Amino acid sequence: MSTQNNRLISFFILLLSSLTCNITWACYFYPGSSDVEISFFSPTAFSDKEFKYSNFQNFNFYDAQAFSDNILMWSTYCKHKVDYASIREVLESDEVISFKTTTKNAFIKYLHKVGDAAALSYLQFAKEVELCSPGFEDVWENNPEVTIYNRQRLLKLAQNRVTTTNNVTLKKRYYFQIFRLLQYLGENEKIISLYDEVYSKTYKTGDLLSNWIFYYRLSVEPDQIKQNFLVSRLFGLPTDNRFQFLNFFQKDIAMEKILRLAKTPQERANVIALYTSINQEFNLDSIKQIYRICPSSLSLEFLLIREINKLEDWILVPTYTLFMPTSRDDYWENSTNSRILDRVKVDCKRAKELLNFVCAVDLNKVNNPSLWQLTKAYLEFLTKENHKSLETLKKIPLSKVNGDFKSLHLKIYTLATVANLKGKKIELPSDIQQIIMDYETDKNFLFAIAKEIEFLGDNVTAALILSNITSSEFGGVFWKSISGKRTLADDYYSSWYEYVDAELSAEECGAIAKELFTPKKTKFQKWMFKEVKNQKNRVFDLLGIKFMRIDDIANAQKAFQNVDNEHYTNGPMFNKHPFLDGYLGKIRENANQITSYNKSKALKELLRLKKSVAETKNPNRAKEYFLIANFYFNTSYYGNSWMFNRIYRSANSDENYLDENNYYGCERAIFYFEKALQHARNKNFAALCELRIATCKLNKATYLFNKQQSQRFGPYYSDTPEVNSAVFFDRLKKRYPSQYFELTSSCEIAARYFKAG
C-alpha cells in the first residue's frame, strides 16, 4: 500500500469512527413490563378489596390497601369516631405507645373516654405478644428458654381471658393470639384440635380474624389434598389475607382429587377458581363452568375481573405502546410491530367471546350485577363497538356504587366517546373535556385518550394532552411509534417533545406554535397549553428545525426569530462558525474573521448568499457556493451546527425524518460543493471542492452501508464498516496530485486554498 494511501486512511480514521451509526450498548435503561402496564379495571370499583394480577406466573397480584382490614375493623369497633392514622399508629408503630389517659393518640383517648378497659388491656397484651414473635428474638443474647417461657406465660394469660371476656370481638382476638402463640411454640396438634373441636363450632369463617385463625389451622394440615381444599375455601372469600394462603397451595395435585372433598356448589366453584387462578392463558371455559355451578360465587367475580385485566394487558398495552404485553414472555422474534398487532387481533376475538358470554348472563343470578354491566361496556370498548359501549353505560345505575366504580364508569365513557368520534380534526365534547381535566393525575388515562385521538389523525391534540403527563427521567409513559419511526435515542418515546419532533409535520407543529400567541377562551384550552405555553423557545426551535429539514429556509428563519438567544440550542451552541469552519480544518481567510451567529442570523446570511449566487455576473459565486455548501455540511450529522436539524445529537441513527439523505448523506452539501467546483477559477480551489465532495460522498456511502446492515441485522449491530474510503478520493488524487498531498497532510491548508477561489 502506498505512503499516500496510508496517510489518507490514517487521516480519516477519526472521521470514520464518528460517522458509523452502529452502537453497542453496555448498560442502559429500557422500559420493562411495569413501565408500560396499562389497566383501568380495578377491583376496588366493585368491593373494598384490591388485587392486581400483574405477575401471571406467580401469585404476585395483591396490592396492600392504604388501611388494612384490621384497621377498618378497629374503626368499626370505635363507631368510626377515630381516624385511621391514629389506629395505625397503635397497631403498626415500632415506637413505644402510651396507654395512659395523658396520651396524645386519639385511638387510646377514645377507649379511655368510653371506659373500654378490656380493649385497652387487649391492645397492651397484643403488643407484648409481638415482642415474643420470631422477628423480635435477641440474636445476641440467644436465650431461647426465656422466649419460650414468655410465650407459654402469654398463652396461659390469653386462655384465661378468652373464657372470662364477654366481648365477642375481643374473644375472637384472644383466640387469634392463642393460635399465634401455639404456632410459635410448635404445638401443631393443639392447633388442629382447638380449631376443629372448639373454634370452628363456635365461629364461622368470613371476617379477617376468623380467616387468620383459619390460616394457622391450614398451615399445620398434614394431608396435602385436604390442605388444598382448605386453601380453596379461603380463596373464595374477599378478605385482605386471602393470598397469604396460596403459599400452602400444591398446584401439582390434580384438581379432581380436591373436588371430591367439595360438598356444595360454592365449594366446587372455589376449587375450580383456585386452580384457574394459576393459568396465565384465556380462561373463559372455567368462568362458564363456575357460572353453571354457582352463578353467585365471589370466585366467579374474581376470575371475571382477572380475565378483564389480562385482556387489558393483551390488547391495550400493545395497541397503545407497541410493546409486548407485560404478562407474556418477550421473545425477540415475536416483538416486531406486525406480529404484536396480529396477536392483538387474536386477543380481540377472545374479548368478543367473553363479551358474548357476559351478554348471556342472567343478572338476577349473579352477586354483583353492576360489575357484569360495566364489564359488558368495557368489553364493547375493547372490541371497538364504541357506540354499543356508550348505550350500555347509560343503563347502569350509579346511585348505590362506590366512588371507584363511578370513576371507572366515567373513564370507560370517555374512552368510548373519544374512540367513537369522526374526522381528523376533532372537537372534544365539553363533558369529556371536564373528565379529562378531573383525572389529569392519571397518566395512563391521559395517555390512552391521547392515543385514541392520535388514531383519529389529530396529532396536534394528542401531543398537547401528552404534554400534560408528568414524567421523571425513568418514569411516566413509554411508547413506540405507530408509523415505525425511531427517536434519536432508542425505538420508543417518553415525552411529548420527542413525539412532536418525530411524528408531527411542520404545519402541525406550526399550529401549536401559533396558538401560543392566541388568548385561550375555554378552561380546557388553558389546560391543554398549560405546559407548552411555558416552553415557547422549544416549540419555535422545533418549528424552525422542521422547516430546515424540508429546506424551507425563509420560514425556518422566521421561526428561529422567536427563540431567545440564550436558549440552549441557539446562540450558546455556536462556538464554531457554521459557514467558515469545517470538519477538515478552517477556511477563514484571516484569524479575526469571526461573526457571532444565532440560528436566525445564520439563516439570514444563508438567504443572502443564495440570492447572491443567483446573479450570473457575481464574481464571487464560487466562494459563495462553497460557503452555502459548507453551511449544509455543518448542519448535518457530521458538522458543528447539527442543532439546525435535530433537537439533540446521538450516536444512534434515527429513522424519523424527511431529510435523512441530507442529514446523514450530505446531499445538499454535495450539490452546492459541485456548484462551487463548476465555478472554480484555479486548481487549488477546485481541489478543495473535490476534497469536500469526496468527504461528503464517503459520509453518504457509510450511512447507506450502515442502514443496509441495520435492516439486515438490527439497529444495534457492531460490525466494522466495510466501506473503502480510498476510492472516494481517487479523482482528487489523479487530477490534483500536489494539492491532494497538501490537503491530506495539513488541516490548515484549506484557508489558503479557499482564498484562492
FIFI-375902 format. One record per residue (C-alpha): x, y, z. Coordinates in steps of 0.5 Angstrom, whole numbers, padded with zeros to 4 digits, always signed. Each point is the difference from the previous one (the first is absolute). Example, Ala and Ser with C-alpha at 12.3 -4.5 7.8 and 13.67 -1.06 7.14 Angstrom:
! FIFI-375902
+0025-0009+0016
+0002+0007-0002
***
This chain:
! FIFI-375902
+0000+0000+0000
+0003+0007-0002
+0002+0005+0005
-0005+0005-0002
-0006-0005+0001
+0003-0002+0007
+0000+0008+0001
-0007+0000-0003
-0003-0006+0004
+0003+0003+0007
-0003+0007-0002
-0007-0003+0000
+0001-0005+0006
-0003+0005+0005
-0005+0002-0005
-0003-0007-0002
+0000-0001+0008
-0005+0005+0000
-0004-0001-0006
-0002-0007+0002
-0007+0000+0002
+0000-0007+0004
+0000+0000+0007
+0002-0006+0005
-0004+0001+0007
+0004-0002+0006
-0006+0002+0005
-0006+0005-0001
-0007+0001+0002
-0005-0004-0004
-0008+0000+0002
-0002-0006+0004
-0006-0003+0001
-0002+0004+0006
+0002+0006-0004
-0005-0001-0006
-0006-0003+0004
-0007+0003-0001
-0006-0002+0004
-0006+0003+0002
-0005-0005+0002
+0002+0000+0007
-0004-0005+0005
+0000+0006+0005
-0006+0002-0004
-0004-0006+0002
+0002-0001+0007
+0005+0002+0006
+0005-0005-0002
+0005+0001-0005
+0004-0005-0004
+0005+0001-0006
+0001-0005-0005
+0007+0003-0002
+0004-0007+0000
-0003-0005-0003
+0005-0005+0001
+0000+0001+0008
-0006+0002+0005
+0003+0007+0000
-0007+0003-0002
-0001+0003+0007
+0001+0008+0002
-0001+0001+0007
-0005+0005+0002
+0002+0007+0003
-0004-0002+0006
+0000-0008+0002
-0007-0003+0002
+0003-0001+0007
+0000+0008+0000
-0007+0000-0003
-0003-0005+0005
+0003+0004+0006
-0003+0007-0004
-0007-0004+0000
+0001-0002+0008
+0001+0007+0001
-0006+0002-0003
+0004+0004-0006
+0002+0005+0005
+0007-0001+0000
+0005+0002-0006
+0003-0006-0004
+0007+0003+0001
-0001+0000+0008
-0002-0007+0000
+0006-0002-0005
+0005+0003+0005
-0002-0004+0006
+0000-0006-0005
+0006+0000-0004
+0004+0005+0003
+0007-0002+0003
+0000+0006+0005
-0002-0001+0007
-0007+0001+0001
-0003+0003+0006
-0007-0003+0002
-0001+0006+0006
-0005+0005+0000
+0005+0005-0002
+0002-0003-0007
-0001+0004-0006
-0002-0005-0004
-0008+0000-0002
-0001-0007+0000
+0002-0001+0007
-0003+0006+0002
-0007-0002-0002
+0001-0007+0003
+0001+0004+0007
-0006+0004-0002
-0005-0005-0001
+0003-0004+0006
+0002-0006-0004
+0006-0003+0005
-0001-0007-0004
+0002+0003-0006
+0006+0003+0003
+0002-0006+0003
+0000-0004-0006
+0004+0005-0004
+0005+0000+0005
+0000-0007+0000
+0001-0001-0007
+0006+0005+0000
+0003-0005+0005
-0001-0006-0005
+0003+0004-0005
+0007+0000+0004
-0001-0007+0000
+0000-0001-0007
+0006-0004-0004
+0002+0007-0003
+0001+0003+0007
+0004-0005+0002
+0007+0002+0003
+0005-0003-0004
+0006+0003+0004
-0003-0003+0007
-0002-0006-0003
-0004-0002+0006
-0006-0005-0003
-0002-0002+0007
-0002+0007+0001
-0004+0001-0006
-0004-0007+0001
-0001+0002+0007
-0003+0007-0002
-0004-0004-0006
-0003-0005+0005
-0002+0005+0005
-0004+0005-0005
-0003-0007-0003
-0003-0001+0007
-0002+0007+0001
-0004+0000-0007
-0003-0007+0002
-0003+0003+0006
-0002+0007-0003
-0004-0004-0005
-0004-0003+0005
-0001+0006+0004
-0002+0005-0005
-0007+0001-0003
+0002+0005-0005
-0001-0005-0007
+0005+0004-0004
+0006+0000+0006
-0002-0007+0001
+0002-0001-0007
+0006+0004+0000
+0003-0004+0006
-0002-0006-0004
+0005+0002-0005
+0005+0002+0005
+0000-0007+0002
+0000-0004-0006
+0006+0005-0002
+0004-0002+0007
-0002-0007-0002
+0004+0000-0006
+0006+0004+0003
+0000-0006+0005
+0000-0005-0006
-0007-0003+0003
-0003-0003-0007
-0004-0005+0003
-0003+0005+0005
-0002+0005-0005
-0004-0005-0004
-0004-0003+0006
-0001+0007+0003
-0003+0002-0007
-0003-0006-0002
-0004-0001+0006
-0001+0007+0003
+0001+0006-0004
-0003-0003-0007
-0006-0002+0004
-0001+0007+0003
+0002+0005-0005
+0000+0000-0008
+0005+0002-0005
-0001+0006-0004
+0003+0006+0004
+0007+0002+0001
+0001-0003+0007
-0003-0007-0002
+0004+0000-0006
+0006+0001+0003
-0001-0005+0005
-0002-0005-0005
+0007+0002-0003
+0003-0003+0006
-0004-0007-0001
+0001+0000-0007
+0008+0001+0001
+0000-0007+0004
-0004-0004-0004
+0004-0007-0001
-0005-0002-0006
+0002+0004-0007
-0006-0002-0003
-0004+0003+0006
+0004+0006+0000
-0001+0002-0007
-0007-0001+0001
+0000+0005+0007
+0004+0005-0005
-0006+0000-0005
-0005+0002+0006
+0004+0006+0002
+0002+0002-0007
-0008+0001-0001
+0000+0005+0005
+0002+0007-0001
+0004+0002+0006
+0007+0003-0001
+0004-0006+0002
-0003-0005-0005
+0006+0000-0004
+0004-0002+0006
-0003-0007+0000
+0003-0001-0007
+0007-0002+0003
-0004-0006+0002
-0003-0002-0007
+0003-0006-0003
-0001+0001-0007
+0003-0007-0003
-0006-0003+0004
-0006-0002-0005
-0006+0005+0001
-0005-0007-0001
+0003-0002+0007
-0002+0006+0003
-0006+0001-0003
-0002-0007+0003
+0000+0004+0007
-0005+0005-0002
-0007-0001+0002
-0003+0007-0002
+0000+0004-0007
+0003+0005+0004
+0006-0004+0002
+0001-0003-0007
+0000+0007-0003
+0005+0002+0005
+0005-0006-0002
-0001+0001-0008
+0001+0007+0002
+0007-0001+0004
+0002-0005-0006
-0002+0005-0005
+0004+0006+0003
+0007-0003-0002
-0002-0001-0007
+0003+0006-0004
-0004-0001-0006
-0007+0001-0002
-0005-0003+0005
-0007+0001-0003
-0002-0007+0001
+0002+0000+0007
-0004+0006+0001
-0006-0003-0004
+0001-0007+0005
-0001+0004+0006
-0006+0004-0002
-0003-0006-0002
+0001-0003+0007
+0000+0006+0005
-0002+0007-0004
+0000+0004+0006
+0007-0002+0002
+0005+0005+0002
+0005-0004-0003
-0003+0001-0007
+0000+0007+0001
+0008+0000+0002
+0001-0004-0006
-0004+0005-0005
+0004+0006+0003
+0006-0004-0001
-0002-0002-0007
-0001+0007-0002
+0007+0002+0003
+0003-0005-0005
-0004+0003-0006
+0002+0007+0002
+0007-0002+0000
+0000-0004-0006
-0004+0005-0004
+0001+0007+0003
+0008-0001+0001
+0002-0002-0007
-0005+0005-0003
+0002+0006+0003
+0007-0001+0002
+0002-0006-0006
+0004-0003+0006
-0001-0007+0001
-0006-0002+0006
+0003+0000+0007
-0003-0007+0001
+0004-0003-0006
+0007-0002-0001
+0003+0005-0004
+0003-0004-0006
+0004+0004-0004
-0002-0003-0007
-0007+0001+0002
+0001+0007+0002
-0001+0003-0007
-0006+0005+0000
-0003-0004-0005
+0000-0006+0004
-0002+0003+0006
-0006+0004-0003
-0002-0007-0004
+0000-0003+0007
-0005+0006+0003
-0005-0002-0006
+0000-0007+0003
-0001+0002+0007
-0006+0005-0002
-0003-0006-0003
+0001-0003+0008
-0003+0006+0002
-0006-0001-0004
-0001-0007+0002
+0000+0003+0007
-0005+0005-0002
-0005-0005-0003
+0000-0004+0007
-0001+0007+0004
-0006+0002-0004
-0003-0007+0001
+0001+0000+0008
-0006+0001+0004
+0001+0006+0004
-0005-0003+0005
+0004-0006+0002
+0007+0004+0001
+0002+0003+0006
+0002+0007-0003
-0004+0002-0006
+0003+0007-0001
+0007-0004+0000
-0003-0004-0006
-0003+0006-0004
+0007+0004+0001
+0004-0006-0003
-0005+0000-0006
+0001+0007-0001
+0008+0000+0000
+0000-0007-0004
-0004+0004-0005
+0005+0006+0000
+0006-0005+0000
-0003-0004-0006
-0001+0007-0004
-0008+0000+0001
+0000+0007+0003
-0007+0002-0002
-0003-0006+0004
+0005+0001+0006
-0003+0007+0001
-0007-0003-0001
+0002-0005+0006
+0003+0005+0004
-0007+0004+0000
-0004-0006+0003
+0005-0001+0006
-0003+0003+0007
+0005+0005+0004
-0004+0001+0006
+0003-0006+0004
+0007+0000-0002
+0007+0002+0003
+0004+0006-0003
+0005-0005-0003
-0006-0003-0004
-0002+0007-0003
+0007+0002-0002
+0001-0007-0004
-0007+0002-0003
+0002+0007-0002
+0007-0003-0003
-0004-0005-0004
-0005+0005-0002
+0006+0005-0002
+0004-0005-0004
-0006-0003-0004
-0002+0007-0001
+0006+0002-0003
+0001-0006-0004
-0007+0001-0003
+0002+0007-0003
+0001+0001-0007
+0004+0005-0004
+0008+0001+0000
-0001+0007+0004
-0004-0002+0006
-0004+0004+0005
-0001-0003+0006
-0007+0001+0004
+0000+0004+0006
-0002-0005+0005
+0006-0004-0003
+0005+0006+0001
-0002+0000+0007
+0001-0007+0002
+0007+0000-0004
+0002+0006+0005
-0003-0003+0006
+0004-0006-0001
+0007+0004-0002
+0004-0004+0005
-0002-0007-0003
+0006+0000-0005
-0003-0007-0003
-0007+0003-0001
+0003+0006-0004
+0005-0004-0004
-0006-0004-0002
-0004+0006-0002
+0006+0003-0004
+0001-0007-0004
-0007+0000-0002
+0000+0007-0002
+0006-0002-0004
-0003-0006-0003
-0005+0005-0003
+0005+0004-0003
+0000+0006+0004
+0008+0000+0002
-0001+0007+0003
-0005-0001+0005
+0004-0007+0002
+0006+0004+0001
-0003+0005+0004
-0003-0005+0005
+0006-0004+0000
+0004+0007+0003
-0004+0000+0006
+0002-0007+0002
+0005+0001+0005
+0006-0005+0000
+0007-0001+0003
+0006-0002-0003
-0002-0007+0000
-0007+0001+0002
-0006+0002-0004
-0002-0004-0006
+0004-0003-0006
-0003-0002-0007
+0002-0002-0007
-0002+0004-0006
-0006-0003-0004
+0004+0002-0006
+0006-0004+0001
+0005+0006+0002
+0005+0001+0005
+0003+0005+0004
+0007+0002+0001
+0001-0003+0006
-0004-0007-0001
-0006-0003-0003
-0005+0003+0005
-0003+0007+0002
+0000+0002+0007
-0002+0007-0001
-0005+0005-0004
+0006+0004-0003
+0003-0007-0003
-0007-0001-0002
-0001+0006-0004
+0008+0000-0002
-0001-0007-0004
-0008+0000-0001
-0003+0007-0002
+0001+0004-0006
+0003+0007-0001
-0007+0002-0001
-0003-0004+0006
+0006+0003+0004
-0002+0007-0002
-0007-0001+0002
+0003-0001+0007
+0005+0006+0000
-0006+0005-0003
-0004-0002+0006
+0005+0002+0005
-0002+0008-0002
-0007-0001+0000
-0004+0001+0006
-0004-0006+0003
-0007+0000+0000
-0002-0006+0004
+0002-0003+0006
+0002-0007-0004
+0004+0004-0005
+0004+0003+0006
+0001-0006+0003
+0003-0003-0007
+0005+0005+0000
+0002+0000+0007
+0007-0003-0001
+0001+0002-0007
-0001+0008+0001
+0006+0000+0004
+0004-0003-0005
+0000+0005-0006
+0007-0001-0001
+0000-0007-0001
-0006+0000-0004
+0002+0005-0005
+0007-0003+0000
-0003-0007-0002
-0004+0004-0006
+0006+0003-0003
+0003-0007+0000
-0006-0003-0003
+0001+0006-0006
+0007-0002+0000
-0001-0007-0002
-0004+0002-0006
+0005+0005-0002
-0005+0006+0001
+0005+0005+0003
-0005+0006+0000
-0005-0003+0004
+0006-0003+0005
+0003+0007+0001
-0007+0003+0002
-0001-0006+0005
+0007+0001+0003
-0001+0007+0001
-0005-0002+0005
+0005-0004+0004
+0004+0004+0006
+0008+0001-0002
+0001-0003+0007
-0004-0007-0002
+0005-0006+0001
+0000-0002-0008
+0000+0008-0002
+0006+0005+0001
+0004-0004+0005
+0001-0006-0004
+0004+0004-0006
+0007-0001+0003
+0002-0001-0007
-0002+0003-0007
-0006-0003-0004
+0003+0003-0006
+0007+0000+0000
+0002-0006+0005
+0000-0007-0003
+0002-0007+0002
+0006+0000-0003
+0003+0007+0002
-0002+0007+0000
-0001+0004-0006
+0000+0007+0003
+0004+0005-0004
+0003+0003+0006
+0000-0002+0007
-0004+0006+0002
-0006-0002-0004
-0005-0002+0005
-0007+0002+0000
-0005-0001+0005
-0006-0004-0002
-0006-0003+0003
-0005-0004-0005
-0004+0006-0002
+0006+0004-0002
+0004-0006-0004
-0006-0001-0004
-0001+0007-0002
+0007-0001-0002
-0002-0006-0004
-0005+0003-0003
+0004+0006-0002
+0005-0005-0003
-0005-0004-0004
-0003+0007-0003
+0008+0002-0002
+0002-0007-0004
-0007+0001-0004
+0004+0006-0003
+0003-0002-0006
+0005+0006+0000
+0002-0001+0007
+0008-0001+0000
+0000-0004+0007
-0005-0005-0002
+0005-0006+0001
+0002+0002+0007
-0008+0002+0002
-0002-0007-0003
+0005-0003+0005
-0002+0004+0006
-0007-0003-0002
+0002-0007+0000
+0005+0001+0006
-0006+0002+0004
-0004-0006-0002
+0005-0004+0001
+0001+0003+0007
-0008-0001+0002
+0001-0007-0002
+0002-0006+0005
+0007+0001-0001
+0000+0007+0001
+0001+0005+0005
-0007+0003-0001
-0004-0006+0000
-0005+0003+0005
-0004+0004-0006
-0003-0007-0002
+0000-0004+0007
-0002+0001+0007
+0006-0004+0002
+0006-0004-0003
+0000-0007+0001
+0005-0006-0002
-0006-0004-0001
-0004+0001-0007
-0007+0003-0001
-0005-0002-0005
-0005+0005+0001
+0001+0006-0004
+0000+0002-0008
+0007+0003+0000
+0004-0007+0002
+0003+0000-0007
+0002+0007+0001
+0002+0000+0008
+0004-0007-0001
+0001+0000-0007
+0002+0007-0001
-0004+0001-0007
-0001+0008+0001
+0007+0001+0001
+0003-0005-0006
-0005+0004-0004
+0003+0007+0002
+0007-0002+0000
-0001-0003-0007
-0002+0007-0002
+0006+0003+0003
+0004-0004-0004
-0003+0002-0006
+0001+0007+0001
+0008-0001+0003
+0005+0004-0003
+0006-0004+0002
+0003-0006+0001
+0001+0001+0008
-0008+0002+0001
-0002-0006-0005
+0004-0005+0004
-0003+0003+0007
-0007-0001-0003
+0002-0007-0002
+0002-0002+0007
-0006+0003+0003
-0004-0004-0006
+0004-0007+0002
-0001+0001+0007
-0008+0001+0000
+0000-0006-0005
+0003-0004+0005
-0005+0002+0005
-0005-0002-0004
+0002-0007-0002
+0002-0001+0007
-0007+0002+0002
-0003-0004-0005
+0004-0006+0001
-0002+0000+0008
-0007+0001-0002
+0000-0006-0004
+0004-0004+0005
-0005+0002+0005
-0006-0002-0004
+0003-0007+0000
+0003-0001+0007
-0004+0005+0004
+0002+0007+0002
+0005-0002+0006
+0005-0004-0004
+0007+0001+0001
+0004-0002-0007
+0006+0004-0002
-0003+0004-0006
+0003-0002-0007
+0000+0006-0004
+0006+0001-0004
+0002+0007+0002
+0005+0001-0005
-0004-0001-0006
-0004+0007+0001
+0007+0004+0000
+0003-0003-0007
-0003+0005-0004
+0003+0006+0004
+0007-0004+0000
+0000-0001-0007
-0002+0007-0002
+0004+0004+0005
+0005-0005+0003
+0004+0006+0003
-0006+0003+0003
-0002-0007+0003
+0007-0001+0003
-0001+0007+0004
-0008+0000+0002
+0001-0007+0003
+0007+0002+0004
-0003+0006+0003
-0007+0003+0002
+0003+0007+0000
+0001+0000-0008
-0008+0001-0001
+0000+0007+0002
+0005+0002-0006
-0003-0005-0005
-0007+0004+0002
+0003+0007-0001
+0003-0002-0007
-0007-0001-0002
***
